[in-house]
């Protein structure tokens, strides 16, 4: 086996752009997802090491010397961080010219040729389902015999055949062993999850076809391929033992609740383990399933509402009716399930009126917390192609984040400018959070525990800094 380093490269300070973040940007408050997409192949390569530079606060100077300790380095990249990640690869290669460097992630899966030719320091890029691809390379197999990669021979591009889609998800070893070996749970924060939390996947892919959504259209696919409930429960039992300090586990599958009977079966196993857990859900889960999950430790659902306008939901192929989302929110409220709702400004069909409609909708269904993002046309998505065709991209959509790593709008419409959408994010947050009832909710939450008080005060300062920065820029 080659000595292998799996690296989430350093980039913008506090950049949540790693191998577990769907939309790579610096958040309003300090946030990091676990680098699960790197932990999966790391679990297949004995004696490897996973380094998550942004979450650990490591700079390029900190990671550069590591190059000499390894023969193979796998860097997870993204569209917003690609140029910065190339500079990291070049620094590693300068330090150790014999190091074999490979890139993984949705960006290189979508544009393998352009990615591998971006620098002489990138030896290969691996496309979808790269877990066993990396294992085979680490075993020393010649690149010509490894499915799923693109590399260069004498300046000529070689695309090997695609890696077969992985259906036996139980064949992936537990990531929690890698987390234990290489990561520090206290490094990972998500504003709406208890701290410390831990995230992992129980499957890949999402059957929905939302036009903006990156992973199902690139690395995950539209079939929800799942681990067996027994496999998940076994890992959770291990995780509980390995990480007694973890207060909440998060199943970050695209739409964990798509397979309801499986979700209920896993929930019952989790109930027996006595863990607190949360997951992603579409706003269409029936009351009965919600109840089974709640009765077995479910605390929170992360729900992508996206918009409060039905036509926009049609435009983005969300497959969701507003009245169903409303009923779902009521059911969660009745059951005491906390909701973190996510919304997007600037989806096709957006106008000043629909932004207003969405703000009113968010206040009406009243999730405990919200996230408001700007529409992000990632290469590889239907939305990106649609934006190119209709001339919506600003500056060819080259930039998805600005200098500090915060998201910028890279779409504009004849009737709605980039600046208006940018400003709408801060307006949305203010109108949602600066309400007496919401302030009372959050104050009550803070008063329940000293840890929560300290945390919310820190996040409050970060959030106000974010809002002020927006006002200065707009
Ligand atoms: S339901 Fe969620 S995860 Fe699935 S395609 Fe739509 S936005 Fe993406």
Boltz pocket constraint, residues with backbone or C-beta under 6 A from the ligand:
constraints:
  - pocket:
      binder: B
      contacts: [[A, 206], [A, 207], [A, 208], [A, 209], [A, 210], [A, 213], [A, 214], [A, 216], [A, 254], [A, 255], [A, 282], [A, 304], [A, 318]]
      max_distance: 6.0
